[in-house]
Amino acid sequence: MEKYVRLGKSDLYVNPIGLGANAVGGHNIHPHLSEAEGKELVRVAIKNGINFIDTAYLYGLGRSEELIGEVLKEMGNRDELIIATKVGAKIVDGQRVMDNSPSFLKEEVEKSLQRLKTDYIDLLYIHFPDEQTPKDEAIGALKELKDEGKIRAIGVSNFSLEQLQEANKDGYVDVVQEHYNLIYRDAEKEMFPYTLKNQIAFIPYFPLASGLLTGKYTKDTEIPEYRQKSQFFQKETYEKIVEKVERLRTIAQSKDVEVANVVLAWYLTREAVTAIIPGAKCAAQVLNNLKTAKVSLSKEKIEEIDELFK
């Protein structure tokens, strides 16, 4: 049995290496996805000890949840798994609109439950804040759902520190999911101290920076078109990052793992980071992500990586 970690003050315990499922049915995020491959990677994750699966309505506008629901039904071990999903956004005239109103959140949870073919969601996040709803009111609605047994823990994603403080006014927030990786470390300044002090689990998204931190890119790689707008893929920035990532290769080789495993293992040495949810597009990537568990970094190596990406 893996060493499980507790998500904040909740009663949820997870393998610290989870699965980010935006490539399971997330046709609006990744071109040319195979749904059969998506379902298979969820099966492989579960069979190999991953008990923490992270999805959202916005991944395929409910399709990711549906495919995961099909696998849950087929495997029949729902009570052993921690399923996280996210609501609070809708599509209006082709545009993404945020809505954190209590009535909307409650309606969306009912739809997520149907798609996931389950009668409870372990961890429910508000995916993005809206402009108008007081955050403590939005969280209050989730607290009511928790009291009804429809959700087990409450999370927020993409909230600023101020919004998180308002959301957590009554101490109901268990988990925060924010952008954090070796090249984007803003969360260390204010978010980490706050989550640590308030016993809130922190889960980074984009942990591998859209593949930039995996070691698969070199100075000569042709950047895929859909990545070209990203700030990290602009020529000068890109070349600096690639050069730093290259220096992690020796550490990876000495441990017989890939660069991505070293990066993911480094996150788990951060006191504030509770768990990681790297994505995968195929079953082989899931198995690769799991190799992170056998990477143990010495104090010197942890500091060396820290300095390199300061």
N, C-alpha and C positions, 0 to 999 in steps of 0.2 A: 504493500500500500504506500502510495506517495505521501509525502509530508504535506498535509493540508494546511491552509492558512485561513484565518477568519476574516470575513469582509466587514471591517468596521465594528460596530456594536451589534451587528445582526447575528442571527444564529445560522448563518450560511458559512460553510467551510468548503474551500475549493483547492484543487490542484493549482499551484501558482502559475502553471503554464496552461492557459486556456486556448480557445479558438475564436478568432474574430471571423464572423461568417458573412462579410459583405460580398464575397465571391460565390456564395451559395444563393443563387437566384437573383443576385443584384445586377440585373441586366442593364439598369440605368447607370451603373458605376463602371462595370467592366464589359467591354465588347466581347462577343463570341463566347459566352459561357455555355458550358454543357450542364444541364440540370442533373443528369445522371451522375456526372462527375462530382457535382456539388453534394448530392445525397451521399455518395460513396465516401467523400472526405469526412463527412459528419460521422458516418458509421465507424470509419477507421479511427477517428479521434476518440470516440467513446470506447471502442474495443481496446484502445491502448492507454486508457487511464485518464484521459481528459474528461473532467466532469463539469466544466464551465464553458458554456457556449454563449457567445454574444452576438445578438442580431438586432434588427430595428425595422420598423415599418418602412423607413426610407430606402432600405435595401431591396430594390425591386418592387417598391410600393406594396409590401405585404407578401411578395413571392418568397422571399427568404424564410419568413416565418412559416409559410405553408409547407415548404420542402422540409424544414426541420421538424415540423409537426408530423409529417408523414414518417420520418425516420423514428421519431419518438414512439409513435403508435406501433411501428413494426418491431422495434427492439424491446419494448415492454419494460424498460427499467427507468421510467420517468422519475421515480422517487430517489434515484441515486444521482440525479443530475441537477445542476444549477443552471437554469436558463435565464438569461438576461435579455430584455428587449427595450426599445425606446419609442416613446410616442411624443406628441406635442407639435407635430408638423403636418400640414396638409398641402395638397396641390390644387391651386385655384388658377384656372386659365393657363395651365402649363407652368405656373410659377410656384415656388415653394413658399408657403406662408406659415409663420409660427403661431400657434394658439395654445396657451397654457391655461385657458379657462377651465375651472373645475369640471363643468359639464362636458366639455370636449375631451378632456383627459379621461374621464370615466367612460365615455362612449368608445374611445379608441382602445382602452384596455379590454373592453368586452370583445371588440373585433380581433384584437391580438390573441385573446384566449381561444377564440374559434379557430383562427388560422393555425395556432400552435397545437390545436386539439388537446387542450389541457384545461384543468379547472383552477389552476393558480400559476402565477408567474413568480419566479424566485426573486428576481431583481428587476424593478421597473425604473427606467430613467426618464426624466424629461430630456428630450434629445437636444433641443435648443431653447433658449429663453425667448419669450415674446416681449414686445415693448410695453404692453398695457397691464398684464396681470401681476398683482403683488405676489412675489415669489413664495411668501409664507402661506398665502391662500392656495396656490397651486399645490404646494407640498401637503397642505391640510387635506386636500381632496385625496391625495395618495395615502395619507394616514388613515382616512376612512376606509379605503379599499383594503388596506393592510388589516385593519380591525375586522373587516368582513372575511378575511382569509383569501382574498383574491390575489394579493401580492404579499411577498414575505420581507422585502427590503426595498428601500427607497434610494434612488440615485439621481444625480443631475450631471449633464454633460454640456460643455461649451459655455458654462456660466463664468462670469468674471468673479473676482474675489468678493466684490460688494454684493453681487446677486446671490452668491453662495451664502454669505453671512445672513442675508435676509431670508433665504430659503431655510436656513438652519436655525432660525430664531428660537424654535421650540426643541431643537436637538434631534429632529427626526431624520436628518440626512445620514445615510450609512456609507454611501459610495460616491466618489467624484470621478468622472472620466474626462480627461483633458488631453490636449495635444502636448506631447512630451517625447523627446528623443535626444540623442547625443548632439544633434545640431540645432535643436530648438529647446532650450532649457529654461525658458521663462518661469515655468511652474516652481522652480527651486526657490525663487525670491520670496514670494508671499504665500503661494498656494500650499507648498509643502509644510511650512510652519503651522499654518491654520489647520490643515487636515490632521497633522500629527497631534496637535493640541486638543482637537475635538474628536479624536478616535474615529476619523472618517477614512475609509480605504481610498487609496489613490490608484487609478488604473490608467496607464498612458495609452492614447491611441496614436496611430502612425509611428509605432515604435521603431520600424525599420525605414522610415522616411521614404515611402513609396519605392522601396527597393534600393535606395542609395546607400544604405548602411549594410547591404548584404554582401558587398564585394563583387557583385556581378557586373558593375559598371567600371569601365576604365576610361582613360582620357580619350581613347579612340572610338568608344561606343557611339553608335548613332542613336540619339535620344528619340524615343517614340514620340510621335506628334502630340498625343494627349498629355504628355508630361512637360512639353516645352514651355508652357505658361508658368509653371511653378518657379518660385523664387530660387529654390535650391538647384534648379537645373539650368540657371543662367551661367554662361561660360566660365566667368572667373570664380564664382562661388562653387560651381560644380567641380572645377579642377582642384580647388583647395580641398574640398570634401573628399574627393576620390583619392587624393594623395594621403590624407589622414587615414582613411579606411584601409588603404594598402598597408599601412603600418600595423594594422591589427592582424594581418594575415599570418605573421610569424607566431603570434600568440595562438591563433586558431590551429595552425599546423602542429604546434607543439602539443596540443590537446586532442588532435585528430578529430576536429570538428570544423564547421564552416564559420566564416566571419560573423554571420548573423547570430550564431549561437553565443559567441563571445559578447556581442552587443546586448543581446537579450539577458544574458547572465549578469552583465554589469548593472542593468536596471534593478534586478532583484537584490543587489547589494545596497540599494538606496533605502534608507530606513522608511521613507514615506511611501515607497511603491510596494503595494501588497501583492499584485498579480499582474501578469501580462497577457495580452490576447492577440498574438500575431495572427495575421490572416494567412490563408492558403488557398491556392486555386486547384490543387490536386492532392490526392492522398499522400503522395511522396513528400510534399512540402510539410504536411502535418507531422509525419514521422521525423523529418528533419528538425522541425521546431522543438520536438520533444527531446532531442539530443542535448538541448540546453541544460536539462536537469543534471547532466553528468559533468558540467563545466564548473570547476571550483577555481575562483580567482584569488590569488594571494593579495595581501594588503598592498604590496608594491605595484602589482599589475592594475589593481583597482585605481590607485592614485595616478598611475601612468596614463590610463585611458581618460580619466577625469581631466588631467592637465592637457592632454592632446586635443581635447574637444572644448576646452574652456571658452 
